[in-house]
């Protein structure tokens, strides 16, 4: 298997786990998984589809489309939660706890 496709596969697996964690509202798990997969995402930015054969390019396109859908699923869970906690976080920012 092409190394670039294997990289996409690893990123896809991480995104599937993050999507499951988002469904379970496991924000700490998402953060840990993101920190773990971020170096691979950085590496992915250097991948060129032009280096791939036609079949590999088709597979990469499918994998990237799946990543986009998983990102949408994760965001659909995270965005409403962030909106709910934003007022609380803003209050803590204005009035920090334990400030002497």
The first five atom37 places (N, CA, C, CB, O) and aatype in JSON, in Angstrom:
{
  "aatype": [20, 20, 20, 20, 20, 20, 20, 20, 20, 20, 20, 20, 20, 20, 20, 20, 20, 20, 20, 20, 20, 20, 20, 20, 20, 20, 20, 20, 20, 20, 20, 20, 20, 20, 20, 20, 20, 20, 20, 20, 20, 20, 20, 20, 20, 20, 20, 20, 20, 20, 20, 20, 20, 20, 20, 20, 20, 20, 20, 20, 20, 20, 20, 20, 20, 20, 20, 20, 20, 20, 20, 20, 20, 20, 20, 20, 20, 20, 20, 20, 20, 20, 20, 20, 20, 20, 20, 20, 20, 20, 20, 20, 20, 20, 20, 20, 20, 20, 20, 20],
  "atom_mask": [
    [1, 1, 1, 1, 1],
    [1, 1, 1, 1, 1],
    [1, 1, 1, 1, 1],
    [1, 1, 1, 1, 1],
    [1, 1, 1, 1, 1],
    [1, 1, 1, 1, 1],
    [1, 1, 1, 1, 1],
    [1, 1, 1, 1, 1],
    [1, 1, 1, 1, 1],
    [1, 1, 1, 1, 1],
    [1, 1, 1, 1, 1],
    [1, 1, 1, 1, 1],
    [1, 1, 1, 1, 1],
    [1, 1, 1, 1, 1],
    [1, 1, 1, 1, 1],
    [1, 1, 1, 1, 1],
    [1, 1, 1, 1, 1],
    [1, 1, 1, 1, 1],
    [1, 1, 1, 1, 1],
    [1, 1, 1, 1, 1],
    [1, 1, 1, 1, 1],
    [1, 1, 1, 1, 1],
    [1, 1, 1, 1, 1],
    [1, 1, 1, 1, 1],
    [1, 1, 1, 1, 1],
    [1, 1, 1, 1, 1],
    [1, 1, 1, 1, 1],
    [1, 1, 1, 1, 1],
    [1, 1, 1, 1, 1],
    [1, 1, 1, 1, 1],
    [1, 1, 1, 1, 1],
    [1, 1, 1, 1, 1],
    [1, 1, 1, 1, 1],
    [1, 1, 1, 1, 1],
    [1, 1, 1, 1, 1],
    [1, 1, 1, 1, 1],
    [1, 1, 1, 1, 1],
    [1, 1, 1, 1, 1],
    [1, 1, 1, 1, 1],
    [1, 1, 1, 1, 1],
    [1, 1, 1, 1, 1],
    [1, 1, 1, 1, 1],
    [1, 1, 1, 1, 1],
    [1, 1, 1, 1, 1],
    [1, 1, 1, 1, 1],
    [1, 1, 1, 1, 1],
    [1, 1, 1, 1, 1],
    [1, 1, 1, 1, 1],
    [1, 1, 1, 1, 1],
    [1, 1, 1, 1, 1],
    [1, 1, 1, 1, 1],
    [1, 1, 1, 1, 1],
    [1, 1, 1, 1, 1],
    [1, 1, 1, 1, 1],
    [1, 1, 1, 1, 1],
    [1, 1, 1, 1, 1],
    [1, 1, 1, 1, 1],
    [1, 1, 1, 1, 1],
    [1, 1, 1, 1, 1],
    [1, 1, 1, 1, 1],
    [1, 1, 1, 1, 1],
    [1, 1, 1, 1, 1],
    [1, 1, 1, 1, 1],
    [1, 1, 1, 1, 1],
    [1, 1, 1, 1, 1],
    [1, 1, 1, 1, 1],
    [1, 1, 1, 1, 1],
    [1, 1, 1, 1, 1],
    [1, 1, 1, 1, 1],
    [1, 1, 1, 1, 1],
    [1, 1, 1, 1, 1],
    [1, 1, 1, 1, 1],
    [1, 1, 1, 1, 1],
    [1, 1, 1, 1, 1],
    [1, 1, 1, 1, 1],
    [1, 1, 1, 1, 1],
    [1, 1, 1, 1, 1],
    [1, 1, 1, 1, 1],
    [1, 1, 1, 1, 1],
    [1, 1, 1, 1, 1],
    [1, 1, 1, 1, 1],
    [1, 1, 1, 1, 1],
    [1, 1, 1, 1, 1],
    [1, 1, 1, 1, 1],
    [1, 1, 1, 1, 1],
    [1, 1, 1, 1, 1],
    [1, 1, 1, 1, 1],
    [1, 1, 1, 1, 1],
    [1, 1, 1, 1, 1],
    [1, 1, 1, 1, 1],
    [1, 1, 1, 1, 1],
    [1, 1, 1, 1, 1],
    [1, 1, 1, 1, 1],
    [1, 1, 1, 1, 1],
    [1, 1, 1, 1, 1],
    [1, 1, 1, 1, 1],
    [1, 1, 1, 1, 1],
    [1, 1, 1, 1, 1],
    [1, 1, 1, 1, 1],
    [1, 1, 1, 1, 1]
  ],
  "atom_positions": [
    [[0.85, -1.19, 0.0], [0.0, 0.0, 0.0], [0.89, 1.25, 0.0], [-0.96, 0.0, 1.23], [1.93, 1.28, 0.65]],
    [[0.47, 2.22, -0.71], [1.14, 3.51, -0.77], [1.23, 4.11, 0.63], [0.39, 4.46, -1.73], [0.27, 4.07, 1.39]],
    [[2.41, 4.68, 0.97], [2.6, 5.29, 2.29], [1.6, 6.42, 2.55], [4.03, 5.82, 2.42], [1.13, 6.59, 3.67]],
    [[1.29, 7.18, 1.51], [0.33, 8.29, 1.66], [-1.07, 7.77, 1.98], [0.29, 9.14, 0.39], [-1.79, 8.36, 2.79]],
    [[-1.45, 6.66, 1.35], [-2.75, 6.06, 1.64], [-2.78, 5.49, 3.06], [-3.07, 4.96, 0.61], [-3.79, 5.56, 3.75]],
    [[-1.66, 4.91, 3.48], [-1.57, 4.4, 4.85], [-1.7, 5.55, 5.85], [-0.23, 3.64, 5.08], [-2.36, 5.41, 6.88]],
    [[-1.07, 6.68, 5.54], [-1.19, 7.87, 6.39], [-2.65, 8.32, 6.47], [-0.3, 9.02, 5.85], [-3.15, 8.59, 7.56]],
    [[-3.31, 8.4, 5.34], [-4.74, 8.75, 5.33], [-5.55, 7.75, 6.15], [-5.27, 8.81, 3.89], [-6.5, 8.13, 6.84]],
    [[-5.19, 6.48, 6.06], [-5.89, 5.45, 6.83], [-5.75, 5.66, 8.33], [-5.37, 4.09, 6.46], [-6.72, 5.53, 9.07]],
    [[-4.53, 5.99, 8.78], [-4.31, 6.25, 10.21], [-5.09, 7.47, 10.67], [-2.8, 6.45, 10.5], [-5.68, 7.47, 11.76]],
    [[-5.11, 8.5, 9.85], [-5.86, 9.7, 10.2], [-7.36, 9.39, 10.23], [-5.56, 10.85, 9.19], [-8.08, 9.87, 11.11]],
    [[-7.81, 8.59, 9.29], [-9.22, 8.2, 9.26], [-9.62, 7.42, 10.5], [-9.51, 7.36, 8.03], [-10.69, 7.67, 11.07]],
    [[-8.78, 6.49, 10.92], [-9.07, 5.72, 12.14], [-9.19, 6.65, 13.35], [-7.97, 4.65, 12.39], [-10.11, 6.51, 14.16]],
    [[-8.27, 7.59, 13.45], [-8.31, 8.54, 14.56], [-9.6, 9.38, 14.5], [-7.07, 9.47, 14.54], [-10.22, 9.64, 15.53]],
    [[-9.99, 9.79, 13.3], [-11.21, 10.58, 13.17], [-12.46, 9.75, 13.51], [-11.32, 11.15, 11.75], [-13.41, 10.28, 14.08]],
    [[-12.45, 8.48, 13.16], [-13.59, 7.63, 13.54], [-13.68, 7.52, 15.06], [-13.46, 6.21, 12.9], [-14.77, 7.58, 15.63]],
    [[-12.52, 7.36, 15.71], [-12.53, 7.31, 17.18], [-13.02, 8.63, 17.76], [-11.12, 6.97, 17.72], [-13.81, 8.64, 18.71]],
    [[-12.54, 9.75, 17.2], [-12.98, 11.06, 17.7], [-14.47, 11.27, 17.49], [-12.19, 12.18, 17.03], [-15.13, 11.88, 18.33]],
    [[-15.0, 10.79, 16.37], [-16.44, 10.92, 16.12], [-17.23, 10.12, 17.16], [-16.79, 10.43, 14.7], [-18.26, 10.58, 17.65]],
    [[-16.75, 8.92, 17.49], [-17.41, 8.11, 18.53], [-17.32, 8.81, 19.88], [-16.77, 6.7, 18.61], [-18.28, 8.81, 20.65]],
    [[-16.17, 9.41, 20.17], [-16.01, 10.15, 21.43], [-16.92, 11.37, 21.45], [-14.53, 10.57, 21.63], [-17.49, 11.7, 22.49]],
    [[-17.07, 12.03, 20.32], [-17.96, 13.19, 20.27], [-19.39, 12.76, 20.54], [-17.85, 13.9, 18.89], [-20.13, 13.46, 21.23]],
    [[-19.8, 11.63, 19.99], [-21.14, 11.11, 20.26], [-21.33, 10.81, 21.74], [-21.4, 9.84, 19.43], [-22.44, 10.95, 22.27]],
    [[-20.25, 10.4, 22.41], [-20.29, 10.09, 23.84], [-19.98, 11.32, 24.71], [-19.31, 8.96, 24.17], [-19.93, 11.22, 25.93]],
    [[-19.76, 12.47, 24.06], [-19.42, 13.72, 24.74], [-18.13, 13.58, 25.56], [-20.58, 14.16, 25.64], [-18.01, 14.16, 26.64]],
    [[-17.18, 12.81, 25.04], [-15.9, 12.58, 25.7], [-14.89, 13.59, 25.17], [-15.39, 11.11, 25.46], [-14.05, 13.27, 24.33]],
    [[-14.98, 14.81, 25.67], [-14.14, 15.9, 25.17], [-12.66, 15.67, 25.48], [-14.59, 17.23, 25.76], [-11.81, 15.97, 24.65]],
    [[-12.35, 15.15, 26.66], [-10.95, 14.87, 27.0], [-10.35, 13.83, 26.05], [-10.84, 14.38, 28.46], [-9.21, 13.95, 25.62]],
    [[-11.14, 12.82, 25.73], [-10.68, 11.79, 24.79], [-10.4, 12.37, 23.42], [-11.7, 10.68, 24.68], [-9.44, 11.99, 22.76]],
    [[-11.26, 13.29, 22.98], [-11.06, 13.93, 21.68], [-9.76, 14.72, 21.68], [-12.26, 14.85, 21.32], [-8.98, 14.66, 20.73]],
    [[-9.53, 15.46, 22.75], [-8.3, 16.26, 22.83], [-7.08, 15.35, 22.77], [-8.28, 17.11, 24.14], [-6.12, 15.64, 22.05]],
    [[-7.1, 14.26, 23.52], [-5.97, 13.33, 23.51], [-5.75, 12.73, 22.13], [-6.19, 12.21, 24.54], [-4.62, 12.64, 21.65]],
    [[-6.84, 12.31, 21.5], [-6.74, 11.71, 20.16], [-6.24, 12.74, 19.15], [-8.12, 11.14, 19.71], [-5.41, 12.42, 18.3]],
    [[-6.74, 13.97, 19.24], [-6.3, 15.03, 18.32], [-4.8, 15.28, 18.47], [-7.09, 16.33, 18.58], [-4.08, 15.38, 17.48]],
    [[-4.35, 15.38, 19.72], [-2.92, 15.61, 19.94], [-2.08, 14.46, 19.39], [-2.64, 15.79, 21.44], [-0.97, 14.67, 18.92]],
    [[-2.63, 13.27, 19.45], [-1.92, 12.09, 18.94], [-1.86, 12.09, 17.41], [-2.61, 10.82, 19.43], [-0.84, 11.71, 16.84]],
    [[-2.92, 12.51, 16.75], [-2.99, 12.42, 15.29], [-2.5, 13.69, 14.59], [-4.41, 12.12, 14.86], [-2.26, 13.67, 13.38]],
    [[-2.37, 14.78, 15.32], [-1.98, 16.04, 14.69], [-0.68, 15.96, 13.88], [-1.84, 17.1, 15.75], [-0.62, 16.52, 12.79]],
    [[0.37, 15.28, 14.38], [1.58, 15.18, 13.55], [1.32, 14.51, 12.19], [2.66, 14.39, 14.3], [1.91, 14.9, 11.19]],
    [[0.43, 13.52, 12.17], [0.09, 12.86, 10.9], [-0.66, 13.83, 9.98], [-0.75, 11.59, 11.15], [-0.46, 13.81, 8.77]],
    [[-1.52, 14.66, 10.56], [-2.24, 15.64, 9.75], [-1.27, 16.66, 9.18], [-3.33, 16.36, 10.59], [-1.41, 17.08, 8.03]],
    [[-0.3, 17.06, 9.96], [0.73, 17.97, 9.46], [1.5, 17.33, 8.31], [1.71, 18.37, 10.6], [1.8, 17.98, 7.31]],
    [[1.8, 16.06, 8.47], [2.5, 15.32, 7.41], [1.63, 15.22, 6.16], [2.89, 13.91, 7.91], [2.14, 15.28, 5.04]],
    [[0.33, 15.06, 6.35], [-0.59, 14.93, 5.22], [-0.57, 16.17, 4.33], [-2.02, 14.68, 5.74], [-0.79, 16.08, 3.12]],
    [[-0.29, 17.31, 4.91], [-0.25, 18.55, 4.12], [0.81, 18.51, 3.04], [0.0, 19.74, 5.03], [0.75, 19.27, 2.07]],
    [[1.78, 17.62, 3.19], [2.86, 17.52, 2.21], [2.59, 16.46, 1.14], [4.17, 17.21, 2.92], [3.4, 16.27, 0.24]],
    [[1.46, 15.77, 1.25], [1.11, 14.72, 0.29], [0.61, 15.37, -0.99], [0.04, 13.76, 0.88], [-0.18, 16.31, -0.97]],
    [[1.08, 14.84, -2.11], [0.64, 15.32, -3.41], [-0.1, 14.19, -4.13], [1.84, 15.82, -4.26], [0.44, 13.11, -4.33]],
    [[-1.33, 14.46, -4.5], [-2.1, 13.46, -5.24], [-1.47, 13.18, -6.61], [-3.54, 13.92, -5.42], [-1.71, 12.12, -7.2]],
    [[-0.67, 14.1, -7.1], [-0.02, 13.92, -8.39], [0.98, 12.76, -8.38], [0.69, 15.2, -8.8], [1.29, 12.2, -9.43]],
    [[1.49, 12.4, -7.2], [2.45, 11.29, -7.1], [1.76, 9.94, -7.14], [3.27, 11.41, -5.81], [2.42, 8.9, -7.24]],
    [[0.44, 9.93, -7.06], [-0.3, 8.67, -6.97], [-0.77, 8.21, -8.34], [-1.5, 8.83, -6.03], [-0.94, 9.0, -9.27]],
    [[-0.98, 6.89, -8.44], [-1.58, 6.34, -9.65], [-3.07, 6.68, -9.63], [-1.35, 4.78, -9.74], [-3.6, 7.17, -8.63]],
    [[-3.74, 6.42, -10.73], [-5.17, 6.72, -10.83], [-6.0, 6.04, -9.74], [-5.68, 6.31, -12.18], [-6.86, 6.67, -9.13]],
    [[-5.73, 4.75, -9.51], [-6.47, 4.02, -8.48], [-6.18, 4.53, -7.09], [-6.15, 2.54, -8.56], [-7.08, 4.64, -6.25]],
    [[-4.92, 4.83, -6.84], [-4.54, 5.38, -5.53], [-5.18, 6.74, -5.31], [-3.0, 5.49, -5.42], [-5.64, 7.05, -4.21]],
    [[-5.21, 7.55, -6.35], [-5.82, 8.88, -6.26], [-7.31, 8.76, -5.96], [-5.59, 9.67, -7.58], [-7.85, 9.53, -5.16]],
    [[-7.98, 7.8, -6.6], [-9.4, 7.59, -6.34], [-9.63, 7.18, -4.88], [-9.97, 6.51, -7.29], [-10.54, 7.67, -4.22]],
    [[-8.79, 6.27, -4.4], [-8.9, 5.82, -3.01], [-8.64, 6.97, -2.06], [-7.94, 4.66, -2.73], [-9.36, 7.14, -1.08]],
    [[-7.61, 7.77, -2.33], [-7.29, 8.93, -1.48], [-8.45, 9.91, -1.47], [-6.0, 9.63, -1.97], [-8.78, 10.48, -0.43]],
    [[-9.07, 10.11, -2.62], [-10.21, 11.02, -2.7], [-11.36, 10.53, -1.83], [-10.68, 11.17, -4.16], [-12.0, 11.32, -1.14]],
    [[-11.62, 9.23, -1.86], [-12.68, 8.65, -1.01], [-12.34, 8.82, 0.47], [-12.88, 7.16, -1.34], [-13.19, 9.17, 1.28]],
    [[-11.07, 8.56, 0.82], [-10.65, 8.68, 2.21], [-10.76, 10.14, 2.69], [-9.21, 8.17, 2.38], [-11.18, 10.39, 3.82]],
    [[-10.39, 11.07, 1.85], [-10.48, 12.48, 2.22], [-11.94, 12.88, 2.37], [-9.78, 13.37, 1.16], [-12.28, 13.62, 3.3]],
    [[-12.81, 12.41, 1.49], [-14.24, 12.71, 1.6], [-14.8, 12.16, 2.93], [-15.03, 12.1, 0.4], [-15.62, 12.81, 3.58]],
    [[-14.34, 10.97, 3.33], [-14.77, 10.41, 4.61], [-14.28, 11.27, 5.77], [-14.26, 8.96, 4.76], [-15.02, 11.49, 6.73]],
    [[-13.03, 11.76, 5.68], [-12.51, 12.64, 6.73], [-13.36, 13.89, 6.87], [-11.05, 13.02, 6.44], [-13.64, 14.34, 7.98]],
    [[-13.76, 14.46, 5.75], [-14.6, 15.67, 5.78], [-15.93, 15.36, 6.47], [-14.84, 16.2, 4.33], [-16.41, 16.16, 7.28]],
    [[-16.53, 14.23, 6.15], [-17.8, 13.85, 6.79], [-17.62, 13.62, 8.29], [-18.37, 12.59, 6.13], [-18.48, 14.02, 9.08]],
    [[-16.53, 12.99, 8.67], [-16.27, 12.77, 10.1], [-16.04, 14.1, 10.81], [-15.05, 11.85, 10.29], [-16.49, 14.28, 11.94]],
    [[-15.34, 15.03, 10.17], [-15.13, 16.36, 10.75], [-16.48, 17.05, 10.97], [-14.23, 17.22, 9.83], [-16.69, 17.69, 12.01]],
    [[-17.37, 16.93, 10.01], [-18.71, 17.53, 10.16], [-19.45, 16.9, 11.34], [-19.54, 17.35, 8.85], [-20.09, 17.61, 12.11]],
    [[-19.35, 15.59, 11.47], [-20.01, 14.88, 12.58], [-19.46, 15.34, 13.92], [-19.85, 13.36, 12.43], [-20.21, 15.56, 14.86]],
    [[-18.14, 15.46, 14.0], [-17.5, 15.91, 15.24], [-17.92, 17.34, 15.56], [-15.95, 15.81, 15.13], [-18.29, 17.66, 16.69]],
    [[-17.86, 18.2, 14.56], [-18.24, 19.61, 14.76], [-19.7, 19.75, 15.16], [-17.98, 20.42, 13.48], [-20.04, 20.63, 15.96]],
    [[-20.55, 18.9, 14.63], [-21.97, 18.96, 14.97], [-22.2, 18.69, 16.46], [-22.77, 17.95, 14.13], [-23.19, 19.15, 17.02]],
    [[-21.31, 17.96, 17.08], [-21.4, 17.7, 18.53], [-20.69, 18.78, 19.33], [-20.8, 16.33, 18.86], [-21.19, 19.22, 20.36]],
    [[-19.54, 19.2, 18.86], [-18.71, 20.14, 19.63], [-19.3, 21.55, 19.61], [-17.3, 20.17, 19.07], [-19.32, 22.21, 20.65]],
    [[-19.77, 22.01, 18.47], [-20.23, 23.39, 18.35], [-21.38, 23.71, 19.32], [-20.68, 23.66, 16.93], [-21.3, 24.73, 20.0]],
    [[-22.43, 22.91, 19.42], [-23.49, 23.23, 20.38], [-22.98, 23.22, 21.83], [-24.64, 22.24, 20.24], [-23.39, 24.05, 22.64]],
    [[-22.1, 22.28, 22.14], [-21.55, 22.23, 23.5], [-20.76, 23.49, 23.8], [-20.65, 20.99, 23.68], [-20.9, 24.06, 24.88]],
    [[-19.94, 23.94, 22.85], [-19.16, 25.16, 23.05], [-20.07, 26.36, 23.27], [-18.24, 25.41, 21.84], [-19.78, 27.22, 24.1]],
    [[-21.16, 26.41, 22.53], [-22.1, 27.52, 22.7], [-22.74, 27.49, 24.09], [-23.2, 27.47, 21.61], [-23.0, 28.54, 24.67]],
    [[-22.99, 26.3, 24.61], [-23.59, 26.17, 25.94], [-22.62, 26.59, 27.03], [-24.04, 24.74, 26.18], [-23.03, 27.22, 28.01]],
    [[-21.35, 26.27, 26.9], [-20.4, 26.57, 27.96], [-19.72, 27.93, 27.81], [-19.34, 25.5, 28.01], [-19.05, 28.4, 28.73]],
    [[-19.9, 28.56, 26.67], [-19.26, 29.86, 26.43], [-19.57, 30.88, 27.53], [-19.72, 30.42, 25.09], [-18.63, 31.53, 28.0]],
    [[-20.84, 31.05, 27.97], [-21.1, 32.03, 29.04], [-20.35, 31.69, 30.34], [-22.6, 32.09, 29.32], [-19.86, 32.59, 31.02]],
    [[-20.28, 30.42, 30.68], [-19.58, 30.01, 31.89], [-18.08, 30.32, 31.76], [-19.8, 28.52, 32.17], [-17.47, 30.84, 32.69]],
    [[-17.5, 29.99, 30.62], [-16.08, 30.27, 30.41], [-15.8, 31.77, 30.43], [-15.62, 29.67, 29.08], [-14.77, 32.2, 30.94]],
    [[-16.7, 32.54, 29.88], [-16.54, 33.99, 29.88], [-16.59, 34.53, 31.31], [-17.64, 34.66, 29.02], [-15.84, 35.45, 31.66]],
    [[-17.47, 33.97, 32.14], [-17.55, 34.39, 33.54], [-16.24, 34.08, 34.26], [-18.73, 33.69, 34.24], [-15.74, 34.91, 35.03]],
    [[-15.68, 32.9, 34.04], [-14.41, 32.55, 34.66], [-13.28, 33.45, 34.17], [-14.07, 31.08, 34.39], [-12.36, 33.77, 34.92]],
    [[-13.35, 33.85, 32.9], [-12.33, 34.74, 32.37], [-12.41, 36.11, 33.06], [-12.5, 34.89, 30.84], [-11.39, 36.7, 33.4]],
    [[-13.62, 36.59, 33.26], [-13.81, 37.9, 33.92], [-13.53, 37.85, 35.41], [-15.22, 38.4, 33.7], [-12.98, 38.79, 35.98]],
    [[-13.91, 36.75, 36.03], [-13.8, 36.61, 37.49], [-13.07, 35.32, 37.82], [-15.2, 36.63, 38.17], [-13.7, 34.33, 38.21]],
    [[-11.73, 35.3, 37.66], [-10.98, 34.06, 37.91], [-11.14, 33.57, 39.35], [-9.5, 34.28, 37.6], [-11.23, 34.37, 40.28]],
    [[-11.16, 32.29, 39.5], [-11.25, 31.69, 40.83], [-9.9, 31.77, 41.51], [-11.73, 30.22, 40.74], [-8.86, 31.61, 40.87]],
    [[-9.92, 32.02, 42.79], [-8.7, 32.01, 43.59], [-7.78, 33.2, 43.37], [-7.95, 30.78, 43.32], [-6.64, 33.18, 43.81]],
    [[-8.26, 34.21, 42.7], [-7.43, 35.39, 42.47], [-7.36, 36.27, 43.72], [-7.98, 36.2, 41.28], [-8.38, 36.8, 44.16]],
    [[-6.18, 36.41, 44.28], [-6.01, 37.28, 45.46], [-5.37, 38.59, 45.06], [-5.17, 36.59, 46.53], [-5.15, 39.45, 45.92]]
  ]
}
